[in-house]
Amino acid sequence: MFRTRFLPATDDRLSVTYHVRADAADIEARARAIAVEQSVEMPPEAIDDPTILADIVGRVEDILDLGDGRFAVRIGLASATIGADAGQLMTMLFGNASLLDDVTLADCVFPPGFAAAFGGPRHGIDGLRRRAGRPGGALTCSALKPLGLPAERLGELAGRLAMGGLDFIKDDHGIGDQALAPFARRVTAVAARVRAANRATGGATRYVPSLTGDLDQLRARAAIARDEGLDTVMVAPLVAGLPAFRALAAAFPDLAFFAHPAMAGAARILPPLLLGTLFRLVGADATIFPHHGGRFGYSRATCRSLADGARRAWRDGATAIAPALPVPAGGMSPERVAELLDFYGDDTMLLIGGSLLAAEEGVTAAASSFASAVRRHGTTGRS
């Protein structure tokens, strides 16, 4: 194990950490190559502008031996190369380096003023709590599925879930604008059923439609949702593109945004950074991710770090970046409610889909039992 420090971090650069597989004899050269690749992408000796050499070329700040042929390489990248462009941020963090199959983007520390320029969530945890009418305790959510149900059947299903007292009901992310359930017809049908259930129960269940398509379509569908009286929507930022996601959040400041993790596994970016920090930075009010022990392979440590990154206090000068709500999902069951709440605490939304829809006692009874279990449990500490 060894550590090599080259240059200190500076206030005008992003301090970006990559995990690199390499031989110890090669790691310093690899680190310098990544610093160049992620900045000027040409031999520094061919650059005759001293300002570019001093201010723009990436700098190797630190190399830490992680053992087993893995190294944490920290590189300083000039914030002047990014501005407040989410696409350019991803390009500078991992554009060309993502093509190197032995490099993973692990972490990033932003310089002063950087996060404030992006703004972060507009509503955050407090805004989602106000929508649900729940100032304390964990929130609940389920999903409309399967893909292929017509709009009216999805509406019926949403009504039955809402009668059970859930806080949020979202579209399955695979439900887009298919012929069986066109977006506008689906939103109208589902919203009507949820409103009827709320009138019957006195509840405040929110329907969260999934927005898909190009930027023009995303804007049009967000407007349809807003005009239907909805105040929360869902987008998969890596499918839509982070710049489109940020533009949509800026264009509809009255809407809260769930970020779905679809395609996150296609990028070698550690989930705590991608889903917990970067999605929050570009405007996600809630970030959905697979909890350990479900259908996907995230570890307890990854889930803990992701949730902590979404909720941690984050100030950038005078600007407070609102916390995003962690939404663990992916094969969860009501039997795990106590375990999940012990692990995540109150500032969490539990998302259980298929287990409720397949419950023998029926969807409404299963949803009611799930919601009651969450509200009854409270927080008993974090394991």
FENJOUR-V309309 format. One record per residue. PSI is psi as a letter, one per 40 degrees, with the letter a starting at -180 (999 if undefined). OMEGA is omega in degrees with one decimal (NA if undefined). NEAR is the number of other ideal C-beta (glycine too) atoms within 8 Angstrom. Layout:
psi = (PSI | PSI)
omega = (OMEGA | OMEGA)
near = (NEAR | NEAR)
This chain:
psi = (h | i | h | h | h | c | i | i | i | i | e | e | i | h | h | h | h | i | h | h | h | i | i | d | d | e | d | d | d | d | d | d | d | d | d | d | d | e | c | e | f | i | h | d | e | e | h | e | h | d | d | d | d | d | d | d | h | i | h | h | d | i | h | h | h | e | i | f | e | i | i | h | h | h | h | h | h | h | d | e | e | d | b | f | h | d | d | d | d | d | d | d | d | e | c | d | d | e | e | h | e | e | h | h | h | d | i | h | h | i | i | h | e | d | d | d | d | d | d | a | i | d | d | a | d | d | d | d | d | d | d | e | f | g | e | i | i | i | i | i | i | i | i | h | i | i | h | e | i | i | d | d | d | d | d | d | d | d | d | d | d | d | d | e | f | i | d | i | h | i | i | i | e | e | h | b | f | i | d | d | g | i | d | d | d | d | d | d | d | d | d | d | d | d | d | d | d | d | d | d | e | e | a | f | h | h | h | g | i | h | h | i | a | i | d | d | d | d | d | d | d | d | d | d | d | d | d | e | e | i | e | h | i | i | i | h | d | d | d | d | h | d | d | d | d | d | d | d | d | d | d | g | e | e | i | i | h | h | h | i | e | h | e | d | e | e | h | g | h | h | d | d | d | d | d | d | d | d | d | d | d | e | e | h | d | i | h | h | i | h | i | i | e | b | e | i | f | i | i | d | d | d | d | d | d | d | d | d | d | d | e | i | h | h | h | g | b | e | h | h | h | i | i | i | h | h | g | h | a | g | f | i | i | d | e | e | d | d | d | d | d | d | d | d | a | d | g | i | h | h | h | h | c | d | d | d | d | e | h | d | e | i | d | d | d | d | d | d | d | d | d | d | d | d | d | d | d | a | h | f | i | h | 999)
omega = (175.5 | 177.3 | 176.9 | 176.3 | -178.2 | -177.8 | 177.1 | 173.2 | 179.5 | -173.1 | -177.9 | -177.8 | 167.7 | 177.6 | -168.8 | -179.4 | 175.6 | 170.1 | -172.5 | 171.7 | -177.0 | 169.8 | -179.6 | -178.3 | -174.9 | -166.5 | 179.9 | 177.7 | 178.0 | -179.5 | 179.4 | 180.0 | 178.2 | 178.8 | 178.7 | -177.7 | -176.6 | 176.9 | -172.9 | 176.7 | 173.9 | -178.9 | 179.3 | -179.5 | 177.7 | -179.0 | -177.4 | 178.0 | -176.2 | 178.8 | 177.6 | 179.2 | -176.3 | -167.7 | -171.7 | -179.3 | 179.4 | -178.2 | 172.5 | -177.3 | -172.4 | 171.7 | 179.9 | 177.2 | 179.0 | -177.3 | 176.1 | 176.8 | 179.8 | -178.0 | 171.1 | -178.5 | 179.8 | -174.9 | 175.8 | 179.5 | -174.1 | 178.4 | 179.1 | -179.9 | -172.2 | -172.7 | 178.3 | -176.7 | -176.4 | 177.7 | 177.9 | 175.6 | -179.1 | 177.0 | -177.6 | 179.3 | -168.0 | -175.1 | -178.8 | -178.2 | 178.2 | 178.5 | 177.2 | -169.4 | 176.9 | -178.7 | 176.1 | 174.0 | -170.4 | -173.4 | 177.5 | 172.6 | -173.9 | 177.9 | 179.9 | 178.1 | -174.8 | -177.5 | -179.1 | 179.7 | 177.6 | 172.4 | -179.0 | -178.5 | 176.1 | -175.7 | 175.3 | -175.6 | -177.9 | 179.7 | 177.5 | 176.3 | 178.9 | 178.6 | -177.7 | -176.8 | -178.1 | -178.4 | 179.6 | 179.0 | 178.7 | 178.6 | -177.1 | -179.4 | 170.4 | -174.4 | 175.0 | 178.9 | 12.2 | 169.4 | -179.7 | 175.9 | 175.4 | -173.9 | -176.3 | 177.9 | 175.9 | 176.7 | 178.3 | 179.9 | 178.7 | 178.5 | 179.3 | 176.8 | -178.9 | 177.1 | 177.4 | 173.4 | 177.1 | 179.9 | -178.2 | 173.8 | -176.4 | 168.9 | 164.0 | -173.2 | 178.3 | 178.5 | -176.4 | -179.8 | -177.0 | -175.3 | -179.6 | -177.7 | 179.7 | -170.9 | -174.6 | 180.0 | -179.7 | -177.9 | 179.1 | -177.1 | -177.0 | -178.9 | -179.6 | -179.8 | 179.7 | 176.7 | 179.4 | 178.6 | 179.1 | 177.6 | -177.5 | -174.3 | -171.6 | -177.7 | -178.8 | -179.4 | 177.8 | 171.3 | -175.5 | -179.9 | 177.3 | 178.7 | 179.8 | 176.1 | 176.9 | -173.2 | 178.0 | 179.1 | 177.4 | 179.3 | -178.9 | -178.4 | 173.7 | 178.6 | 177.4 | 179.7 | 179.7 | -178.5 | 176.6 | 178.4 | -179.6 | -178.1 | -179.6 | -179.0 | 179.5 | 176.8 | 170.2 | -172.0 | -178.5 | 175.0 | -179.7 | -172.6 | -178.4 | 176.9 | 178.4 | 179.1 | -179.3 | 178.5 | -179.5 | 179.2 | 179.1 | -177.8 | -178.5 | -175.2 | 178.9 | 179.4 | 169.3 | -172.9 | 165.9 | 174.2 | 178.7 | -173.0 | -179.1 | 179.9 | -179.5 | -180.0 | -179.9 | -179.3 | 176.7 | 175.7 | -177.2 | -175.1 | 179.0 | 178.1 | -174.4 | -173.0 | -176.9 | -174.8 | -174.3 | 176.7 | 177.3 | -178.2 | -175.1 | 168.2 | 179.2 | 175.2 | 176.9 | -178.8 | -178.9 | 179.9 | -179.2 | 176.7 | 179.9 | 179.7 | 177.5 | -176.7 | -173.1 | -166.9 | 178.7 | 179.2 | 174.2 | -177.4 | 178.3 | -179.8 | 178.7 | -178.4 | 179.3 | -179.9 | 179.4 | 178.5 | 179.2 | -171.3 | -171.5 | 174.1 | -175.1 | 176.2 | 175.4 | -173.8 | -179.6 | -176.1 | 172.8 | 176.9 | -175.4 | 176.7 | 174.1 | -177.6 | 174.4 | -178.7 | 178.2 | -174.5 | 172.1 | 177.5 | 179.0 | 178.2 | 179.8 | 179.8 | -178.1 | -175.8 | -177.4 | 178.6 | -178.3 | -178.6 | 174.1 | -176.4 | -172.3 | -176.6 | -172.2 | -176.4 | -174.0 | 168.7 | 178.0 | -178.4 | 178.0 | -175.8 | -172.4 | -178.4 | 177.7 | -176.1 | -178.3 | -173.6 | -178.1 | -176.3 | -179.6 | -173.0 | -176.0 | 179.7 | 179.7 | 178.4 | 179.5 | 179.3 | 178.0 | -179.1 | -179.5 | 179.9 | 179.2 | -176.6 | -179.6 | -170.8 | -174.1 | -179.1 | 179.2 | 179.3 | -178.1 | -179.2 | NA)
near = (4 | 5 | 8 | 7 | 8 | 8 | 9 | 5 | 9 | 8 | 5 | 8 | 12 | 15 | 11 | 13 | 12 | 14 | 13 | 15 | 8 | 10 | 6 | 7 | 4 | 8 | 13 | 9 | 7 | 11 | 14 | 9 | 8 | 16 | 14 | 14 | 9 | 16 | 13 | 10 | 7 | 7 | 6 | 9 | 4 | 6 | 11 | 3 | 6 | 5 | 7 | 10 | 10 | 7 | 9 | 11 | 13 | 13 | 10 | 14 | 12 | 11 | 15 | 8 | 9 | 8 | 6 | 4 | 6 | 9 | 13 | 13 | 15 | 14 | 16 | 15 | 14 | 13 | 11 | 8 | 9 | 13 | 6 | 5 | 8 | 11 | 9 | 10 | 11 | 11 | 8 | 12 | 12 | 11 | 9 | 8 | 12 | 10 | 5 | 8 | 5 | 6 | 13 | 9 | 18 | 9 | 9 | 12 | 7 | 8 | 11 | 6 | 8 | 12 | 12 | 11 | 8 | 12 | 9 | 13 | 14 | 12 | 9 | 13 | 12 | 8 | 13 | 17 | 11 | 7 | 11 | 11 | 5 | 8 | 3 | 5 | 8 | 13 | 15 | 14 | 15 | 16 | 10 | 14 | 11 | 5 | 8 | 5 | 11 | 7 | 13 | 7 | 8 | 16 | 13 | 9 | 12 | 15 | 12 | 12 | 16 | 16 | 12 | 15 | 12 | 14 | 12 | 16 | 16 | 15 | 12 | 12 | 9 | 6 | 13 | 8 | 8 | 9 | 3 | 7 | 11 | 9 | 12 | 7 | 9 | 15 | 14 | 10 | 12 | 16 | 12 | 9 | 13 | 15 | 9 | 9 | 14 | 12 | 7 | 7 | 9 | 5 | 8 | 8 | 14 | 13 | 14 | 14 | 15 | 15 | 13 | 12 | 10 | 6 | 10 | 7 | 10 | 15 | 10 | 9 | 14 | 14 | 9 | 11 | 13 | 12 | 6 | 9 | 7 | 14 | 9 | 15 | 15 | 16 | 14 | 14 | 13 | 12 | 8 | 13 | 10 | 13 | 9 | 11 | 17 | 12 | 9 | 16 | 13 | 9 | 8 | 11 | 7 | 5 | 13 | 13 | 16 | 16 | 16 | 11 | 13 | 8 | 9 | 11 | 4 | 5 | 11 | 8 | 11 | 11 | 13 | 13 | 14 | 13 | 14 | 18 | 11 | 13 | 13 | 16 | 10 | 13 | 15 | 14 | 17 | 14 | 17 | 11 | 16 | 13 | 12 | 9 | 5 | 10 | 5 | 7 | 4 | 11 | 7 | 7 | 6 | 12 | 14 | 9 | 10 | 16 | 13 | 10 | 12 | 15 | 11 | 7 | 4 | 9 | 7 | 11 | 7 | 3 | 9 | 5 | 14 | 13 | 14 | 18 | 16 | 16 | 14 | 15 | 13 | 10 | 10 | 13 | 7 | 11 | 4 | 9 | 12 | 9 | 7 | 13 | 17 | 11 | 11 | 12 | 9 | 9 | 10 | 15 | 14 | 16 | 13 | 14 | 11 | 8 | 11 | 14 | 10 | 5 | 10 | 3 | 6 | 8 | 12 | 10 | 10 | 14 | 16 | 11 | 11 | 17 | 13 | 9 | 11 | 14 | 7 | 6 | 11 | 7 | 8 | 7 | 5 | 6 | 4)
